[in-house]
Amino acid sequence: MSQTRVAVLVGSLRADSVNRRLAELLRDQAPEGVTLDLVDGLERLPFYNEDIDNEADAPETATAFRARVAGADRVLAVTPEYNGTMPAVLNNAIDWLSRPYGQGALTGKPFGVVGTTPTPYGGKWSHADALRSATIAGAVVVEDVTVSQSSIDVDVLSDPEVLGKLHSAVARLVDFKQETVAA
Ligand SMILES: Cc1cc2nc3c(=O)[nH]c(=O)nc-3n(C[C@H](O)[C@H](O)[C@H](O)COP(=O)(O)O)c2cc1C
């Protein structure tokens, strides 16, 4: 059985990040045939700058990051919301993945986003912005692979309903067939 590799980008750098723990949980409970690859080190990517984005100057961190995501079959962002949008570290990562224009690592890559915040909205603006940005960067947003989960009154790391929604989102991302875009 062939393995589907999902590159996972976590939008929080906090050591005790709930979103990171969610990503780890999804990785640890991934179904057979699916590998969730948590791509660490987003904080080591310099701020995107066209002046250094060339063969001579591109930082090794960015080149390795692009290669790792390009080698994945799917991309999943797991992120909180900062000030009504996605955290800068995720935005910067998407910027690096968006170039070279038209040939970036996200080009044609099925993409989804999930995450949680301790507000009633669960990070939905962050998630909407991540999807818009990824689309412009060339990714293919997969319908219904968005979960904006409030953590008010629920332990998102153990609640069966929440985990069920998240596992289903991962399954839809993995099962997505490119042809369905044109249908
Ligand atoms: C700079 C900053 C801005 C934030 N802005 C928002 C926001 O706009 N909406 C929201 O739902 N939560 C916001 N929060 C709260 C985060 O969602 C919360 O800290 C969350 O737990 C972070 O996720 P993590 O546990 O994965 O680090 C903000 C937190 C920080 C530090």
The ligand as an ORCA input file, in Angstrom:
! r2SCAN-3c Opt
* xyz 0 1
  C      -0.425     37.907     19.765
  C      -1.679     37.110     20.005
  C      -2.850     37.443     19.335
  C      -3.997     36.674     19.494
  N      -5.122     36.974     18.765
  C      -6.170     36.123     18.773
  C      -7.260     36.309     17.883
  O      -7.316     37.239     17.097
  N      -8.263     35.406     17.897
  C      -8.234     34.319     18.739
  O      -9.152     33.501     18.670
  N      -7.227     34.128     19.614
  C      -6.189     35.001     19.650
  N      -5.134     34.807     20.490
  C      -5.196     33.703     21.456
  C      -4.634     32.437     20.866
  O      -5.601     31.870     20.027
  C      -4.301     31.465     22.001
  O      -3.189     31.981     22.712
  C      -4.041     30.074     21.494
  O      -4.099     29.165     22.548
  C      -2.696     29.944     20.867
  O      -2.579     28.636     20.356
  P      -1.439     27.655     20.868
  O      -1.917     27.080     22.205
  O      -1.381     26.616     19.822
  O      -0.191     28.447     21.044
  C      -3.975     35.580     20.380
  C      -2.811     35.263     21.078
  C      -1.675     36.006     20.894
  C      -0.407     35.631     21.627
*
